[in-house]
């Protein structure tokens, strides 16, 4: 199993309410990225299929050394 498959199992087993936090290294417009990565698409699908929402309000959560965001 992959990390995302284990995450999907965890999400499906949790009773609401909860807040799930992590450094997923996944890009998706759902949480403010300008593009979608494979990992982002998979994570977005997992969240959607489990009726979960994203609380990020859009600003990048990481800046590279040159001050640019990683999205």
DSSP file (Angstrom, degrees, kcal/mol; ACC not computed):
  #  RESIDUE AA STRUCTURE BP1 BP2  ACC     N-H-->O    O-->H-N    N-H-->O    O-->H-N    TCO  KAPPA ALPHA  PHI   PSI    X-CA   Y-CA   Z-CA
    1    1 A X              0   0    0      0, 0.0     2,-0.1     0, 0.0     0, 0.0   0.000 360.0 360.0 360.0 149.2    0.0    0.0    0.0
    2    2 A X     >  -     0   0    0      1,-0.1     4,-2.2     0, 0.0     5,-0.2  -0.450 360.0-103.7 -89.8 168.4    1.1    3.6   -0.6
    3    3 A X  H  > S+     0   0    0      1,-0.2     4,-2.4     2,-0.2     5,-0.1   0.894 123.2  51.9 -57.9 -40.4    1.0    6.4    1.9
    4    4 A X  H  > S+     0   0    0      2,-0.2     4,-2.5     1,-0.2    -1,-0.2   0.853 107.0  52.3 -69.0 -32.9   -2.1    7.8    0.3
    5    5 A X  H  > S+     0   0    0      2,-0.2     4,-1.9     1,-0.2    -1,-0.2   0.902 111.0  47.3 -67.4 -39.4   -3.9    4.4    0.5
    6    6 A X  H  X S+     0   0    0     -4,-2.2     4,-2.2     2,-0.2    -2,-0.2   0.902 111.5  51.7 -65.7 -39.4   -3.0    4.2    4.2
    7    7 A X  H  X S+     0   0    0     -4,-2.4     4,-2.9     1,-0.2     5,-0.2   0.911 107.0  53.2 -62.4 -41.7   -4.3    7.8    4.6
    8    8 A X  H  X S+     0   0    0     -4,-2.5     4,-2.3     1,-0.2    -1,-0.2   0.908 109.1  49.1 -60.7 -41.6   -7.5    6.9    2.8
    9    9 A X  H  X S+     0   0    0     -4,-1.9     4,-1.2     2,-0.2    -1,-0.2   0.895 111.8  49.3 -63.4 -40.2   -8.0    4.1    5.3
   10   10 A X  H  X S+     0   0    0     -4,-2.2     4,-1.1     2,-0.2     3,-0.5   0.942 111.2  48.4 -63.5 -48.3   -7.3    6.4    8.2
   11   11 A X  H >< S+     0   0    0     -4,-2.9     3,-0.6     1,-0.2    -2,-0.2   0.907 110.5  51.4 -59.8 -43.0   -9.8    9.0    7.0
   12   12 A X  H 3< S+     0   0    0     -4,-2.3    -1,-0.2     1,-0.2    -2,-0.2   0.782 111.3  48.8 -65.9 -25.9  -12.5    6.5    6.4
   13   13 A X  H 3< S+     0   0    0     -4,-1.2    -1,-0.2    -3,-0.5     2,-0.2   0.639  90.6  96.8 -90.7 -14.1  -12.1    5.1    9.9
   14   14 A X    <<  -     0   0    0     -4,-1.1     2,-0.4    -3,-0.6     4,-0.1  -0.519  66.6-137.2 -81.1 141.6  -12.1    8.5   11.8
   15   15 A X        -     0   0    0     -2,-0.2     2,-0.1     2,-0.1    -2,-0.1  -0.816  42.5 -80.3 -92.9 135.3  -15.3    9.8   13.4
   16   16 A X  S    S+     0   0    0     -2,-0.4     2,-0.1     2,-0.0     3,-0.0  -0.407  97.3  59.1 -71.3 153.2  -16.0   13.5   12.9
   17   17 A X  S    S+     0   0    0     -2,-0.1     2,-0.3     1,-0.0    -2,-0.1   0.522  73.7 122.2 -89.5 150.9  -15.1   16.0   14.1
   18   18 A X        -     0   0    0     -2,-0.1     2,-0.5    -4,-0.1    -2,-0.0  -0.973  49.0-133.7-158.4 160.8  -11.3   16.0   13.6
   19   19 A X        -     0   0    0     -2,-0.3     2,-0.6    -3,-0.0    -3,-0.0  -0.992  17.4-157.8-120.7 125.5   -8.7   18.1   11.9
   20   20 A X        -     0   0    0     -2,-0.5     2,-0.3     2,-0.0    -2,-0.0  -0.908  15.4-179.6-104.9 123.0   -6.1   16.3    9.7
   21   21 A X        +     0   0    0     -2,-0.6     2,-0.3     2,-0.0    -2,-0.0  -0.899  13.1 133.4-121.6 150.1   -2.8   18.1    9.2
   22   22 A X        -     0   0    0     -2,-0.3     2,-1.0     0, 0.0     3,-0.1  -0.934  58.1-104.4 178.1 161.9    0.2   17.1    7.2
   23   23 A X        +     0   0    0     -2,-0.3    -2,-0.0     1,-0.2     0, 0.0  -0.804  45.2 165.9 -97.0  89.4    2.9   18.0    4.8
   24   24 A X        -     0   0    0     -2,-1.0    -1,-0.2     2,-0.1     3,-0.1   0.581  36.5-140.8 -87.4 -11.0    1.5   16.1    1.8
   25   25 A X        +     0   0    0      1,-0.2     2,-0.4    -3,-0.1    14,-0.2   0.922  56.2 137.7  49.2  48.2    3.6   17.6   -0.9
   26   26 A X        -     0   0    0     13,-0.1     2,-0.4    14,-0.1    -1,-0.2  -0.981  43.2-150.8-129.2 135.9    0.5   17.6   -3.1
   27   27 A X        +     0   0    0     -2,-0.4    10,-2.2    -3,-0.1     2,-0.3  -0.909  28.1 145.0-113.5 133.3   -0.6   20.4   -5.4
   28   28 A X    > > -     0   0    0     -2,-0.4     5,-2.0     8,-0.2     3,-1.6  -0.950  53.9-123.9-160.0 142.2   -4.3   21.1   -6.3
   29   29 A X  G > 5S+     0   0    0     -2,-0.3     3,-1.6     1,-0.3     7,-0.1   0.747 105.3  78.4 -58.1 -21.9   -6.3   24.2   -7.1
   30   30 A X  G 3 5S+     0   0    0      1,-0.3    -1,-0.3     2,-0.1    24,-0.1   0.844 105.6  30.5 -56.0 -34.3   -8.6   22.9   -4.3
   31   31 A X  G < 5S-     0   0    0     -3,-1.6    -1,-0.3    26,-0.1    27,-0.2  -0.011 133.0 -81.7-119.0  30.1   -6.1   24.3   -1.8
   32   32 A X  T < 5S+     0   0    0     -3,-1.6    -3,-0.2     1,-0.3     2,-0.1   0.441  79.9 138.6  98.1   2.2   -4.7   27.2   -3.7
   33   33 A X      < -     0   0    0     -5,-2.0    -1,-0.3     1,-0.1    -6,-0.0  -0.445  53.0-135.8 -78.2 154.3   -2.1   25.8   -6.1
   34   34 A X  S    S+     0   0    0     37,-0.6     2,-0.3    -2,-0.1    -1,-0.1   0.574  87.0  25.9 -84.6  -9.0   -1.9   26.9   -9.7
   35   35 A X  S    S-     0   0    0     36,-0.2     2,-0.5    -7,-0.1    -2,-0.1  -0.910  77.6-116.2-144.6 171.3   -1.6   23.4  -11.0
   36   36 A X        -     0   0    0     -2,-0.3    -8,-0.2    -8,-0.2     2,-0.2  -0.959  22.1-160.3-116.3 126.5   -2.5   19.8  -10.0
   37   37 A X     >  -     0   0    0    -10,-2.2     4,-2.7    -2,-0.5     5,-0.2  -0.563  35.2-107.3 -93.2 166.2    0.2   17.1   -9.3
   38   38 A X  H  > S+     0   0    0      1,-0.2     4,-2.2     2,-0.2     5,-0.2   0.927 124.0  47.8 -58.4 -44.9   -0.6   13.4   -9.4
   39   39 A X  H  > S+     0   0    0      1,-0.2     4,-2.7     2,-0.2    -1,-0.2   0.890 111.1  51.8 -63.7 -39.1   -0.4   13.3   -5.6
   40   40 A X  H  > S+     0   0    0    -13,-0.2     4,-2.7     2,-0.2    -2,-0.2   0.903 109.0  49.6 -63.8 -41.8   -2.7   16.3   -5.4
   41   41 A X  H  X S+     0   0    0     -4,-2.7     4,-2.1     2,-0.2    -2,-0.2   0.912 113.0  47.0 -63.1 -42.7   -5.2   14.7   -7.6
   42   42 A X  H  X S+     0   0    0     -4,-2.2     4,-2.3     2,-0.2    -2,-0.2   0.926 113.9  46.7 -65.4 -45.1   -5.2   11.5   -5.6
   43   43 A X  H  X S+     0   0    0     -4,-2.7     4,-2.5     1,-0.2     5,-0.2   0.909 111.3  52.0 -64.5 -41.8   -5.5   13.4   -2.3
   44   44 A X  H  X S+     0   0    0     -4,-2.7     4,-2.5     1,-0.2    -1,-0.2   0.912 110.4  48.9 -59.5 -43.3   -8.3   15.6   -3.6
   45   45 A X  H  X S+     0   0    0     -4,-2.1     4,-2.9     2,-0.2    -2,-0.2   0.901 110.1  51.0 -63.9 -41.7  -10.2   12.4   -4.7
   46   46 A X  H  X S+     0   0    0     -4,-2.3     4,-1.2     2,-0.2    -2,-0.2   0.934 112.8  45.7 -61.2 -46.3   -9.7   10.8   -1.3
   47   47 A X  H  <>S+     0   0    0     -4,-2.5     5,-3.0     1,-0.2     3,-0.3   0.921 115.2  46.9 -64.0 -44.0  -11.0   13.9    0.5
   48   48 A X  H ><5S+     0   0    0     -4,-2.5     3,-1.8     1,-0.2    -2,-0.2   0.922 110.3  51.3 -64.3 -45.6  -14.0   14.2   -1.9
   49   49 A X  H 3<5S+     0   0    0     -4,-2.9    -1,-0.2     1,-0.3    -2,-0.2   0.728 112.8  47.0 -68.1 -19.7  -15.0   10.6   -1.8
   50   50 A X  T 3<5S-     0   0    0     -4,-1.2    -1,-0.3    -3,-0.3    -2,-0.2   0.212 114.8-116.7-103.4  13.7  -14.9   10.7    2.0
   51   51 A X  T < 5 +     0   0    0     -3,-1.8     2,-0.3     1,-0.2    -3,-0.2   0.884  64.9 146.7  54.7  45.3  -17.0   14.0    2.1
   52   52 A X      < -     0   0    0     -5,-3.0     2,-0.3    -6,-0.1    -1,-0.2  -0.757  35.8-143.2-108.8 157.0  -14.2   15.9    3.7
   53   53 A X        -     0   0    0     -2,-0.3     2,-0.4    -5,-0.0    -5,-0.0  -0.828  10.9-124.4-120.5 159.8  -13.3   19.6    3.2
   54   54 A X        -     0   0    0     -2,-0.3     0, 0.0   -24,-0.1     0, 0.0  -0.868  12.8-165.8-102.6 133.0  -10.1   21.6    3.0
   55   55 A X        +     0   0    0     -2,-0.4    -1,-0.1   -24,-0.0   -24,-0.0   0.567  48.4 119.2 -96.9 -10.4   -9.7   24.5    5.4
   56   56 A X        -     0   0    0      1,-0.1    -2,-0.1     2,-0.1   -24,-0.1  -0.256  55.4-149.1 -54.3 142.1   -6.7   26.2    3.7
   57   57 A X        -     0   0    0      2,-0.1    -1,-0.1   -26,-0.1   -25,-0.1   0.271  47.8 -94.3-101.4  12.3   -7.6   29.7    2.5
   58   58 A X  S    S+     0   0    0      1,-0.3     3,-0.1   -27,-0.2    -2,-0.1  -0.173  82.3 121.1 113.2 -41.6   -5.2   29.8   -0.5
   59   59 A X  S    S-     0   0    0      1,-0.1    -1,-0.3     2,-0.1    -2,-0.1  -0.269  73.0 -96.7 -60.3 146.0   -1.9   31.4    0.5
   60   60 A X        -     0   0    0      1,-0.1    -1,-0.1   -28,-0.1     3,-0.1  -0.261  22.7-151.5 -61.7 148.4    1.1   29.1    0.0
   61   61 A X  S    S+     0   0    0      1,-0.2     2,-0.3    -3,-0.1    -1,-0.1   0.415  78.9  44.8 -99.9  -0.6    2.3   27.2    3.0
   62   62 A X        -     0   0    0      2,-0.0     8,-1.3     0, 0.0     2,-0.4  -0.991  61.5-163.2-146.0 134.9    5.9   27.0    1.8
   63   63 A X  B     -A   69   0A   0     -2,-0.3     6,-0.2     6,-0.2     5,-0.1  -0.971  21.3-131.1-116.5 133.8    8.3   29.5    0.3
   64   64 A X    >   -     0   0    0      4,-3.5     3,-2.4    -2,-0.4     6,-0.0  -0.202  39.2 -90.7 -71.4 171.7   11.5   28.5   -1.6
   65   65 A X  T 3  S+     0   0    0      1,-0.3    -1,-0.1     2,-0.1    -2,-0.0   0.760 127.3  57.3 -56.9 -28.2   14.8   30.1   -0.8
   66   66 A X  T 3  S-     0   0    0      2,-0.1    -1,-0.3     1,-0.0     3,-0.1   0.388 121.0-106.4 -86.5   5.1   14.2   32.7   -3.5
   67   67 A X  S <  S+     0   0    0     -3,-2.4     2,-0.2     1,-0.3    -2,-0.1   0.424  80.7 127.0  88.0  -1.7   11.0   33.8   -1.8
   68   68 A X        -     0   0    0      1,-0.1    -4,-3.5    -5,-0.1    -1,-0.3  -0.604  62.9-112.0 -87.3 149.8    8.7   32.2   -4.4
   69   69 A X  B     -A   63   0A   0     -6,-0.2    -6,-0.2    -2,-0.2    -1,-0.1  -0.392  18.4-124.5 -77.6 162.5    6.0   29.8   -3.4
   70   70 A X              0   0    0     -8,-1.3    -1,-0.1     1,-0.2    -7,-0.1   0.513 360.0 360.0 -85.3  -4.9    6.3   26.1   -4.3
   71   71 A X              0   0    0     -9,-0.3   -37,-0.6   -39,-0.1    -1,-0.2   0.488 360.0 360.0 -77.2 360.0    2.9   26.0   -6.1
